[in-house]
Amino acid sequence: MKQHVSRVRAAALTAAIALGAGAVAPSAMADTEVPEDDYQVLVVGKTLGFRHSHIVPTTNALIALGEEEGFDVDVWDPAQPALSLESTPFTSAEDLSKYSAIIFNSPVDGTNNMDPARPRLLDDSEVAAFQGYIRSGGGYVGLHAATDTLHTVPWYSQLTGGGARFRNHPQQQQATMRVENPAHPSTAGLPLEWSRFDEWYNYTANPRGDVHVLMTLDESTYNPGGGRMGEDHPIAWCKNFEGGRSWYSGAGHTDQSWQDPLWLGHVLSGIEWSAGLVSGGGDCVTFSEVEGILAGATGGDAGAKADIAALLASAESAADEGDHDGALASLLQARTRAAGAGVAGLEDKVADLIVWQRALSETGGPSDADGIPVDVSIVDKEGSLTLTVGDYGDGVELTPAGERPDRWRYTGDLPTLTVTDGRNADQAAGGGWAASGQSTDFVSDADVIGAENLGWVPRVLSPRDGVSAGPAQATAIDGGTGLSTPSLLASASNEGRRGTAELDARLVLDAPVGTAEGDYSARVTVSLFPVD
């Protein structure tokens, strides 16, 4: 992560501070506490129309995943009486609230003829219960033919993905899915080009304008038949909807899918994201979602809101044309304006768009309005224990230290770091985590400022029991060792590790008076690791 520093009334000094090896996953983590106890999901496999053969293997696979990963599974599918609840669980939003996610397992009901008199998967009272559940923050997971049910309920069409419903499919065949957002938890572990044998759906509409597309189908790799969608054929997507979370993946028709570790990992992470247990890759925020927040805001700075609206429109246009670096340039300006716009939640949502567009950029794109790059990498198991680093914004100035004539001093904040621990008890093995940092020397063509001259005062921005900041590290001029050796930023005990913790540090860079004029750069490595 580059940070430009210029000396005032003296030589020029540029300190390039980059978060490098073993540092971060390029994602924005939601402020979500992971439950200490097992969570619970509902699998809906009831059908009133065509019944997919994968429903039973899917149900069994989800039950097995729950046993391995720490969640309980209820089933509503009268065709599996040994597993099914005796009656509908869609009795009220309160009754459904015990479920962290509700999974629609291809529950086809035959309503695609749009006959309002035809019985539906959910009647009016059941739909109302489901709506209340989603609007209270519930999670929805749609698998394969989840887009082929409740056709006569417009609200459900919006929940599943902007009105995109099952239209038809060609014969089962090999095809290539292309990961569009590799930073989302449900796609982070997948090959960018994923060739699979499956039943590939064509949809009644392209949902892109209303959803956050995760994967597309490459129609040049198979024969899509008469319902072909063309160059842009989304096949997996997600969105934030009416206070809840919706995730859909259109493959999974074959029974063999539910024995494929890659497919199971994709679905598991989709469940975890919908349940609010993991986060990343922009958290399925869309331009339309952010534009809706801005349009619905009744207060705030009118001028700032107008500027943000224009910047969002520019970013969306650039993104639609595939210019993700251009989209980032507009979004970074929009985020700066959003910070003072007085619209609750707007800045965070724009930040999510930035994470999303960065994942789509071939270069990583600019990290601030001046086009300074961000250097990131991943440590530990993706989606389990991650460290996210925010971007630097404005440049800083290195100025005389006033009462300390022996140095030039820069003070400023490390970007916000978010540690998210979604490991279950077995994965954590009774331990916690620790984050540490170390700097290289600041080097120019003319001179060197040793790493011992960069110190910090670590801080926990979201204090809670079991998470503590590391000790302050003084610079060499103040008699310390600075960041020349690994220094603890923060740590968490097993009791305090779950969920997220926001960290930063007050940085202090002392350049001795007499340091040669020049452009200096260094690399600060922040590492996150599990501890026993």
N, C-alpha and C positions, 0 to 999 in steps of 0.2 A: 504494500500500500504506500504510495508515494505521498510525501508531504513536503511542500516547498517552504523554505525558510529563507528570508532575506535579511541581511544585516542593515541596520539603520545607522546612518552617518559613519559608516566604516566599510569594511569589506563585505562581499556578498557570500552567503553561506546557504547551500541548499542541502537540507537533511532529508534523504529519501528513506522513509521508514516503511518497510514491507513486512507483512505477516506471511511467513513462508512455510517451509517443510513441516509437516505434521501439525498444521495450524487449524484449518477451518473447513467446514462444509459450506458451499456457496448457497445459503438459504436463509430465510427469515423465519425464526421459530415463534410459534404462537405462545402467548402467555397462558399456558394450560397446565394445571397440576395433574399429573398422572395418578390415578387412584391407587391407594396402597393395597386395596383388596382386588380380587379378580373382578372383572367387569362382565357384563351379560349382553348377548346379542339375540335377536330373533331372526330366524330363517323362515321366509315365507315361500313355500313350494306348492301351495294349493293351486289347482288348475280347473278351469271350466271349459277349456277348449283343447287344442293340441297339447299333448304332454311330452316334453323333451326327456329323452332317456338319461340325460346327464343329471337330472334333478336328484336322483338317489345317490350317485357317486359324489355329487357336490355336497349334499347334506352330510354324508359320512366324512368327507374330507374336512369340512368346516368343523365338525365335532372333534375330529382328531387334531386339527390345528388349535382348537380351544384348549384341549388337554395339554398340548405342548407349550402354548404361548400364554396361558393364564386367563382364558375367558370361558364363560359358561354359555351354552347354546340351548335356546328353546326353539322348537320346530312347530310351525303350523302348516300341516299338510295331511289332510285326512287320508290320502292315498298311502301314507306311511303310518298306520295306526299305532304301531309299537313305539314310535318316536313323537307323534304329534300331540299337541295340546288338544283337549277334548272339545274346546269351543274357541270361537274367535278371540284373539287377544286385543283386537281393536275396539275396546269398550270405552275407553276414555284416554285423553292425553296423560292424565295422572297415572293410569294403569300402565301405559306404554313407557313412562319416564324411567322405569327400571332398566330399560335397554339403552346401552350406549350407541348401538347402531341397529337398524332394521335392514335385513338383506333380502331383496327380492330375487329369488332363485328361479328365473324364467317362469313366473306364474301366469301363463297365457290364459286369457278368459274369453277369447273369441269375440271381443267387441269391436274388432277392426271393420266390421260392416257398418259401424256407427249407428246401429239401431238402439235408440234410447230405452226401448223396452227390454232389451236383452239383459239378463242377469250379469252383474259385474263381480269382479274379485272382491271389491269392497262396496257396500251399500252407502247411502248418504251418511248415516250416523258413524259408520266406520271410517269413511273419508274424513269426517269432521274430527274424529279422534286422532287420525294420522296427521292432519293439518296442525292441530294443537301441539302434537309432539314435535314436529319439525319447527314450528314457530317458537317453541320453548328451548330450541338449541339442539334438537335431536339429529342423528346421523342416518343417512340413507345410502345404501349400496345397491346398485343395479347390476345384475349379471345377465349377459347375453339377451334373452328374450324378455327382460324387464321392460323393454320398450314396446312390447307387444301385449300390453294389458291396460285396462282402464282407459281405452281410447276415447271414451265419451266423457272423461273427466279432464277438462283443460288444465286444471291446477296440477294434476299429476304429470301432464305433458311438459309443463314448465319445470317441475321438480326434476324430471329425468334429463332434461337438456334442451331447453328452448324450443320445444315443439317437435324435435326430431324423433319420429316414431319408426318402428320397423315397417319397411315396405315389402321387400322380397330378398331372396338370396339365390345365387347360382349354386351349382353342385359343390360339395365340399372339395377343397383343393389346397395346395400349398400356396402361400402368399407371404409377402413381407410387410410387417408393420414397422414404421419408423418412429422412434421416440422423439417427440418434439420438445418436451421439457424433461431433461435428464436429472434435474435437481429435485423434483417432487419425490417424496418417499416411495410412492408406488411404482416409479420408473427408474429410480436411482441405481438399482442393481441389474438393470436389463441391458442387453446389447442394443446399441443404437439402431441397428438393422436386425430385426427379429423375424426370422422365417419360421412359420408354423403351418401345420395342416389344421384347418378348421372350417367352420361354416361362416362365411363372411356376409354380414348384413349390409344391404343398402337401406338408407333412411329416407323418410319423406321430405326432409329438409336438412340443410347443412347447419349444425348448431353453433358454428364458430362464433357468431356475433353475440351469443348469450352464455357461452361456457368457456372454460379454460381447457384448451385441447392438450391432452397428454401424449396421444399417439395417433398417427394417421396410417391408412392403408395405401400402399403403392399399387395402384390399379394396373401398372405396367407389368407387374409380377404375377398376375393371374387374370382370369376372365371374369369380370364382375357381372356380366349378363346385361339384360335389358334395363335394369335399374341403376346402371353405373352413375357415380357421382362426380367423376372427373378427377382432375389433379388434386383437389382438396377433398379428401375422404376421411374425416375424423372417425376413429373407432374406439377411443377411450377419452373420457373427459371428466371434469369435475367443476363444481361451482359452490359458492355460498348462496343460500337461498332462504329468504324469509327468516333469518336467524339460525338456520340449521346448515348442515353440510351435505352435499350430494356428490357421489362418485359413481361412475358407470364405466364398465368395460364390456365391449361387444363380442369378444371371442368367448371361448369356454364351452362350445357346443359339444365337443367330443368327450366321451367318457375318459379318454386317455389324458385330457388336459388336467384332470384332477389327481393325477399321479406325477405331474411335471413340477419339479421343485421351483423352476423359474415362474411358472404360472401361479403356483400357490403363493410364492413370495410376493408377487404383484398384487394378488387379491388380498393377502393378509395385510399388506401395507395400506391398501385402499380401505380396508375395514378400520385399521388403526387411525388413519387420517379422519375418516368419517366420525369415529368415536371421539375425536379430539385428543388422542394420545400421542400422536406424532405430528410434525409440522415441517414445512419447508417448501422450497421452490416457488415461493410467492403465494403459497396457501390458497391456490385456486381463485385468487382475485382476478376479476376481469375489468376491462375498461368500462363496460356498461355499469358494473357495480359501483365503481368509484364515481362515475359521472352521475349516477343516481343519488349517491350521498351528497355530492356537491349541489345538485339541483334541488334536493329536498331540504337543504339547510336554510333555516329562516333567519339566522343571525350571521354574525361574522363581518369581515371586511369585504364590502361589495367589490372594490377594485381588485383585491387579491383574488377573490373568487372568479372574477371575469378573466383575469390573467391565467389562473389555473385551468379554467375551462378551455381556453385557447391552447394552452400547452398540452392538455390531455388530448384534444382533437388532433394536434400536430403529431403527438406520439403515436396515437392509434393509426393515423394515416401512414406513418412511416413503418409501423409494425406490419400493417396489412401488405405493404409493398416489400416486406422482407428486410427492411433497413432497421435492424434492431439496435445498432449503435446510434442511429439518428433518434430512434424512440427513446433510448436512454438519455441522450442529451436533453431532450425536452422534459422527460420525467424528473431528472435531477434538478432542473430549474423549478418544476412544479412542486417538488418536495420542499425546496427552500421557501417557496411562497406559501405552501400549506402550513408551515410551522407557525406563521403569524396570521393565518386567515381566520382563526377563531371558529373552526368547524371541527367538532369532536370526531376523532378517529380518522380524519382525512389524511393526515401526514403518514400514519402507519399503513393505510391502504395504498397510498402512492409508493411507499417503500416496498410493499409487496409486489407492485407492478414492476419496480426496478429489478427486484430479484428475478422475477419471471423473465423479463426481457434480457437480462444478463445471461440467463441460462440458454437463451436462443442465439446469442451473439457468438460468432465464430472466434472473435478475439477477446471476449470478455467485456469489451466496451469500456467507455469512460467510467470512472468512479466518482467524479464530481464534475461540476460545470466547466472546469478547466481541462477535462480530458485526462486526468491522472489515473493510471491503471491500478487495478487491485490484483494482488498476487495471492492466490488461495490454493489450498490442497485439503485433503480429507484425512482424518485420523479415526481409528477405531471402526467399529461396525456401523455402516450407514444406517441412520434411522434409530440407532440405539443411544450412542453417546456422542454428541456433536458440539462443536464450538463455532458460533457464528460471529463474524466481525462486521461491524457497521463501517460505512465509508467515511473518510475524512471529508470535511466540507471546505470551508474557507482556508486560504493560506495563513501563515503565521509570521510574526516578525521576531527576529532575535535582537534584543535591545540591551543596553548597558544595565548592569544589575543595581545601579543606584548606590546604595550604601555598601556595595561589595565591588570595589574598583579592581579586584583581581580577576574578574571574569565578565564575559558576556553570557547572558542567561536567557534561555527559552523555557517557558512553562506553558503547558497545555494538557488537554485530556487525551488519553488513548481512546480510540473509537469504542463504542459500547460493544461488549462481548457477551453473547448469550450462550450459556451452557444449558443444554437440554439432555436430561437423562431419562430415557424411556425404557431402560433395561428392566426386565422382570427380576424377581429375587434370585432365580437360578443364575441368570447372566451376571448379575452384580456379585454373587457369591459372598454376600455379607459385607462388601467393601463400599467405598465411595469413589470420589474422583478428585483430581488435583489439576490445576492449570499453572504453568510456569512460563517465564519469559527470559530471554537472553539476547543481548545485542552484539553485533560485530563492531569493530572500530568504524568511525566515520572517516572516510578516506577521500582525499582529493589529489590532484596532480602535484600539489605543493606541500601538503602537510597531512597529519593524522590527528584526529581527536579520539582518544581511546574510549572504548566501550564503558570504562569505569567512570566516564564523565556523563553518562546517561543514567539517571536514577528515576525512581517512581515511588508513589504512595498508592498502593492498591486500595480499591474500594468495592464494596458490594452494594449495588444500587437497589436491589430488591431484598432487603434483609429478611432472614428467617432463621429459625433454630437449625443448627447443624451445618450452616454455610458460613465460612469466615474468610476474611481477607488476609493476605500474607503481610509480612512486615515491610515497612518502608525501607528502601535502599538508597542510601545517601551517595552523592557523587564523590569522586576522588578529592575534589577541592574541599569538600566538607569532611574528609577523612574516611569515606566509605569505599566500597568496591563497585558501586553502581550496578549495571547489568552486564558486567564482564563475565559473570558466572550465572548459571541458571538460578532464577529467583522466583519464589512462590508468589503467584498472583492471588489465588484463592483455592480453597479446598472445601470438600463436603464430606460429612460422615455418612454412613449408611442410612441413618435415620433422616438426614436432611437432603439426600441426593436427588430424590424424585422430583420431576417437573422441571422448571426452568429457573435459572439464576442469572441476573444481569450484572455484569462486572465492568469496571474500567479502572484506570489509574491516572493519577496526576503525574504527568511526565515533567522531568527537570533535566535540561541539557545545559551543562556548563562548558563554554569554550574559553579557555584561558586567554587573557589579554595578551596580544602578541602573536596569536595564531595566524598563520599565513592566510592571505586572501585566496579564495577559491571556491569551487563547488564541491561539496562534500556529500557522501551518501553512506548509508549503513543499512543493515537489515536486522530487524527485531523479529525473532521467532517466538511465537506463542504456541505452546504445546498443551494439549489436553490428553490425560491418560487416566485409566482406571487404577485405583489403589486397593490393596487388600485390607 
